Amino acid sequence: MIALSLAEIAAVVGGQTYDIPDPAVQVTGPVVIDSRQVKDGSLFAAFVGERVDGHDYAKRAVEAGAVAVLAQRPVGVPAIVVDDVQTALGALARSVVERTGATLVALTGSAGKTSTKDLIAQVLNRKAPTIWPEGNLNNEIGLPVTALRVTDETRFLVLEMGARYVGDIRYLTSLTPPKIGLVLNVGTAHIGEFGGREQIAQAKGELVESLPEDGAAVLNADDPLVRAMASRTKARVILFGESDEADVRAENVRLTESGQPSFSLRTPSGCSDVTMRLYGEHHVSNALAAAAVAHELGMSADEIALALSEAGSLSRWRMEVTERPDGVTVVNDAYNANPESMRAALRALAAMGNGRRTWAVLGQMAELGDEALAEHDAVGRLAVRLNVSKLVAVGGREASWLQLGAYNEGSWGEESVHVSDAQAAVDLLRSELRPGDVVLVKASRSVGLERVAQALLDGGVEGEVAAR
């Protein structure tokens, strides 16, 4: 973080200082919300959660090197006390960002946000020092924590913005006003909360509404709901996609034998070939989005193509591909799932199979509301159409809909099976996996199917699922 004194921080957030011998002492380390992540010079923000009260860890944080605590009550150690820690954290983030010359790039979308954020970060970091979120810190707490990592050397700040309700992104842009806003797609993630894709589009479009006239809105030309957002911004519009009308587009898209996308990248500054290290054709759209942002920031087609070809995944459990010594390939995509990302993962699995047996170990897609039955049924049917060798549906009611969809589509019989939990899935795989098989593991985060993937990697099919 940019060095600020405790007195300066208190003034920014409108807080009172308690038990601070010297208000001129500076915060030079990161702002953290977990006392275990404290480093020398940190500021520890104490949040009150459902199970844990951060104020109880204030003393531990200071002993570990924190300069002070941002708190809602005195805690017996140096503290800046405010009415609301979340509001104060947001105010501090905005103040710090305004003190830098960094260009803010914000992105949102129903699917692919984290993977695209990772691509943008790796491409831009080749040009100049770049800060980006670790994992998917994309809400009212994670976003300011990321923004507060900027230093005087930072030139690009890449921020992921998530939303569950209309107004969420408007709030996030008020904390960190972006210069470039990227909208990837409008799908069905969180449709249960929003009520429909039009409402999702309304929420995602708040990003482009926040852009200044000298900014740029980077929009997906292949998604009609995203493309229509051009009318909601005063910024310049840049289109990306496979459409002929896209400013940044992919031509001659194909997959390698191992399922990695290859294509010709065409930008207004030239054309260059890309072969990605990531798996699945859905990464083409993510790569084009990253390329459009990089082009806007002055990178050439050759520079962008090289960076995309060398970029990997920076976030865990997102199409994380590992080959075991016996030749079984485990694809851990268990961080989260929605209908769009589930379809993309299944297509990637089919491409990776290339004559090998393929297994789709799938669980519930959460927060789909009234669309849940139809969407789970459709994913099960897609597995059949893609000739996935075996579907293992894990969990309760939603998993049964996955299995039923597969059965009704192809009368699969023994090719689709419904099991009760992660341990049952591991037991099945233990008995039936053979060398050379490819196993995809995917579900919403709450299902915890990463335990299946980890069991396969820790102990092969003899591994046990660790208790959560």
Beta strands, then each sheet from edge to edge (+ up, - down):
strand 1: 4-5
strand 2: 16-18
strand 3: 26-27
strand 4: 31-32
strand 5: 43-45
strand 6: 68-71
strand 7: 79-81
strand 8: 103-108
strand 9: 130-131
strand 10: 156-160
strand 11: 180-183
strand 12: 216-220
strand 13: 236-241
strand 14: 248-255
strand 15: 261-267
strand 16: 270-275
strand 17: 320-323
strand 18: 329-332
strand 19: 358-362
strand 20: 390-394
strand 21: 416-419
strand 22: 438-442
sheet 1: 1+ 3-
sheet 2: 2+ 7- 6- 5- 4-
sheet 3: 9+ 10+ 8+ 11+ 12+ 13+ 14+ 15- 16+
sheet 4: 17+ 18- 22- 19- 20- 21-
end
